[in-house]
Amino acid sequence: MVQYPLKSVTGSQRDRWLRDKVMEYLEISLSDANLGYVDGSDMGKCMSDSKKYALNIFCVVTEEERSIALVKRILRDSRLDYTRIKIATMPYGKEETYTLKYTYKKGVTNFSL
């Protein structure tokens, strides 16, 4: 999952544009690399803190490390707000908690929806 912080529950017009572009670029890149696909998104309140909002983009991938590296490179090279993302993973089909794998901000160790 790629997560962006938002300032409001519905996000701005730019946030919706960002969601569409990120999903488009990741779908093409993951597919071309034979690593997976984008499995949707959501925007709204964070479950862990109702005063915070986030855009979540869900991806199903086959190789975690390669996919994370690809996602980071695509977002950075495409200038899609790479400096604001968090990336977290969870085994597919299991109701476990997400594990934070990358964050734009040093010192951040927790991740939640």
Secondary structure by P-SEA (a helix, b strand, c coil): cbbbbbccccccaaaaaaaaaaaaaaaaaaaaaccccccccccccccccccbbbbbbbbbbccaaaaaaaaaaaaaaacccccbbbbbbccccccbbbbbccccccccccccc
